[in-house]
């Protein structure tokens, strides 16, 4: 009969051997399960592959559906093993696909993308603006625009569309437009043309906040400028549009001829060249009467010019030049300075009178012509624009020729 101690030792050894085999088997099965699950998850890429497209795709987010979750079953590892080179190529293709998807314009940057279609740009092509708003017949330089007043929000909407028949010397320059609502606006609003040539296009929109009560007394001032290669600005022309009559055609495309420098109406009383400059720091208005031309002299007694500053109906200062003995085109170079506060720029005006002394000294001189420069309260057209340019370009001399009107 065997020794009981020996039998006990053999039994314990068998049990330990069985436990060791079970542990080895369990670890082997667990290792195989993890390897199979990893190969299965490799079949589900984080971003779906998308073929290269010639047109941009419309991408929508499916983030909630694309979230990977654990699957409660396993797949036997029957897939062919891949070497590291193939895996690297796959990763590079995947990165290129993701970059291609995110390179499309208009797509949103969320975590999952799926292309659902493309945009056909040909369906949304618009006809050229010159075909939609063709200018009326003629060779005059014209501005195309529209005005509309919105009663609910008390806004005046102005749309600049294009210019027509720009003079040839400005075809290669940049075209600018300055808008003001007179008499309130001092600072202009600018628009730059989107091209050059004889018919530059703008397609810009501006909104002025103005009460309905003030609209009938307002005038829209549009000044067209041409910027050369040297950066200097040249005046092409201007348009003054009284809003009282134009609001009845709200929303309609309007054409207005520009008052250009070449088409300024000649005055039968002659012209005078004036230089204006204002310095806000010292509150000083400098005026220089340079020369005159085309005067209708009555006698050979010579001619002089009288400049006066007026606020409302009160004459603040008046100064007369010396008599110039000359023909119909005298040169004065008469300089006058006036003390004028900035708050009075909208209330003051300059009055110029070209006079010819009378033979009899006791009688008043004969008036040859009158010119008034000032804000909207006193002047219109070129005379108003000269004053506005002086205010908007402080400490810079602004020279311009003006036609004289009949003396009253």
Residue pairs with C-beta under 8 A, 6 or more apart in sequence:
32 77
33 74
35 77
36 74
36 75
36 76
36 77
37 74
37 75
39 75
39 77
39 79
40 71
40 74
40 75
41 68
44 68
45 94
46 68
47 94
47 97
47 98
47 101
47 112
47 113
48 114
49 93
49 94
49 97
50 57
50 97
50 100
50 101
50 115
52 100
53 100
53 115
53 118
55 118
55 119
55 120
56 104
56 105
56 106
56 107
56 118
56 119
57 101
57 104
57 107
57 115
57 116
57 117
57 118
58 106
58 107
58 115
58 116
58 117
58 118
58 119
59 101
59 104
59 107
59 108
59 113
59 114
59 115
59 116
60 113
60 114
60 116
61 108
61 110
61 111
61 112
61 113
62 112
62 114
63 110
63 111
63 112
66 111
66 112
101 107
101 113
101 115
102 109
102 113
107 113
129 161
129 162
129 201
129 203
130 162
130 199
130 201
133 144
133 161
133 162
133 253
135 142
135 144
135 164
135 165
135 199
135 255
136 142
136 255
138 165
139 165
140 165
140 257
140 258
140 263
141 163
141 164
141 165
141 166
141 167
141 224
141 236
141 237
141 257
141 258
141 260
142 163
142 164
142 165
142 255
142 256
142 257
142 258
143 160
143 163
143 164
143 177
143 222
143 224
143 239
143 255
143 256
143 258
144 160
144 161
144 162
144 163
144 164
144 253
144 254
144 255
145 158
145 159
145 160
145 161
145 222
145 253
145 254
145 256
146 158
146 159
146 161
146 251
146 252
146 253
146 254
147 156
147 157
147 158
147 159
147 220
147 241
147 243
147 246
147 247
147 250
147 254
148 156
148 157
148 247
148 250
148 251
149 155
149 156
149 157
149 212
149 215
149 243
149 247
149 250
150 156
150 157
151 212
154 209
154 210
154 211
154 212
155 207
155 208
155 209
155 210
156 181
156 207
156 208
156 209
156 210
156 215
156 218
156 243
157 205
157 206
157 207
158 179
158 205
158 206
158 207
158 208
158 220
159 203
159 204
159 205
159 206
160 177
160 179
160 191
160 202
160 203
160 204
160 205
160 206
160 222
161 201
161 202
161 203
161 253
162 199
162 200
162 201
162 202
162 203
163 175
163 193
163 199
163 200
163 202
163 224
164 198
164 199
164 255
165 198
165 199
166 175
166 197
166 198
166 199
166 200
166 236
167 236
167 260
167 262
168 198
170 226
170 234
170 236
171 196
171 197
171 198
172 196
172 229
173 196
173 226
173 227
173 228
173 229
173 234
174 192
174 193
174 196
174 226
174 227
175 192
175 193
175 196
175 200
175 224
175 225
175 226
175 227
175 236
176 190
176 191
176 192
176 193
176 224
176 225
176 226
176 227
176 233
177 190
177 191
177 192
177 193
177 202
177 222
177 223
177 224
177 225
178 188
178 189
178 190
178 222
178 223
178 225
179 188
179 189
179 190
179 191
179 206
179 220
179 221
179 222
180 186
180 187
180 188
180 189
180 220
180 221
180 223
180 388
181 208
181 210
181 218
181 219
181 220
181 221
182 218
182 219
182 220
182 221
182 240
182 375
182 376
182 384
182 388
183 217
183 218
183 219
183 346
183 375
183 376
183 377
184 210
184 214
184 218
185 208
186 388
186 391
186 392
187 392
188 223
188 392
189 206
191 202
191 204
191 206
192 202
193 200
193 201
193 202
194 200
194 201
194 202
194 203
195 201
210 218
215 243
215 244
215 247
216 243
216 244
217 244
218 243
219 240
219 241
219 242
219 243
219 376
220 239
220 240
220 241
220 243
220 246
221 238
221 239
221 240
221 241
221 384
221 385
221 388
222 238
222 239
222 240
222 241
223 235
223 237
223 238
223 385
224 235
224 236
224 237
224 238
224 239
224 258
225 233
225 234
225 235
225 236
226 233
226 234
226 235
226 236
227 233
227 234
228 234
235 261
236 258
236 260
237 258
237 259
237 260
237 261
237 263
238 258
238 259
238 381
238 382
238 385
239 256
239 257
239 258
239 259
240 259
240 380
240 381
240 384
241 256
246 254
259 381
259 382
264 382
264 401
264 403
265 403
266 294
266 403
267 294
267 369
267 403
267 404
267 405
268 296
269 294
269 295
269 296
269 368
269 369
269 403
269 404
269 405
269 406
270 292
270 293
270 294
270 295
270 296
270 328
270 354
270 368
270 369
270 403
270 404
271 292
271 293
271 294
271 401
271 402
271 403
271 404
272 289
272 291
272 292
272 293
272 305
272 352
272 354
272 369
272 371
272 401
272 402
272 404
273 289
273 290
273 291
273 292
273 399
273 400
273 401
273 402
274 287
274 288
274 289
274 290
274 352
274 371
274 373
274 386
274 399
274 400
274 402
275 286
275 287
275 288
275 290
275 397
275 398
275 399
276 285
276 286
276 287
276 350
276 373
276 386
276 387
276 390
276 397
276 398
277 285
277 286
277 390
277 395
277 396
277 397
277 398
278 284
278 285
278 286
278 340
278 345
278 390
278 391
278 394
278 395
279 286
279 394
279 395
280 342
280 394
283 339
283 340
283 341
283 342
284 337
284 338
284 339
284 340
285 309
285 337
285 338
285 339
285 340
285 350
286 335
286 336
286 337
286 397
287 307
287 335
287 336
287 337
287 338
287 350
288 333
288 334
288 335
288 336
288 397
289 305
289 307
289 321
289 332
289 333
289 334
289 336
289 352
290 331
290 332
290 333
290 399
291 329
291 330
291 331
291 332
291 333
292 303
292 305
292 329
292 330
292 332
292 354
293 328
293 329
294 328
294 329
295 303
295 328
295 329
295 330
295 354
295 368
295 369
296 328
296 368
297 303
297 328
297 356
297 368
298 356
298 366
298 368
299 356
299 359
301 323
301 356
301 357
301 358
301 359
302 323
302 324
302 325
302 326
302 330
302 356
302 357
303 323
303 324
303 326
303 330
303 354
303 355
303 356
303 368
304 320
304 321
304 322
304 323
304 324
304 332
304 354
304 355
304 356
304 357
304 365
305 320
305 321
305 332
305 334
305 352
305 353
305 354
305 355
306 318
306 319
306 320
306 321
306 352
306 353
306 355
307 318
307 319
307 320
307 334
307 336
307 350
307 351
307 352
308 315
308 316
308 317
308 318
308 319
308 350
308 351
308 353
309 315
309 316
309 317
309 318
309 338
309 340
309 348
309 349
309 350
310 316
310 348
310 349
310 350
310 351
311 344
311 347
311 348
312 347
316 338
316 348
317 336
317 338
317 339
319 336
320 355
321 332
321 334
323 357
324 330
324 331
324 332
340 348
345 375
345 391
346 375
346 377
347 375
347 377
348 374
348 375
349 372
349 373
349 374
349 375
349 377
349 378
349 379
349 387
350 372
350 373
350 374
351 370
351 371
351 372
352 370
352 371
352 372
352 373
353 367
353 369
353 370
353 407
354 367
354 368
354 369
354 370
354 404
355 365
355 366
355 367
355 368
356 365
356 366
356 368
357 365
358 364
358 365
358 366
367 407
368 404
368 407
369 404
369 405
369 406
369 407
370 404
370 405
370 406
370 407
370 408
371 383
371 402
371 403
371 404
371 405
372 378
372 379
372 383
373 379
373 383
373 386
373 387
373 402
374 383
374 384
374 387
375 384
375 387
375 388
376 384
379 387
382 400
382 402
383 402
386 398
386 400
386 402
389 398
390 398
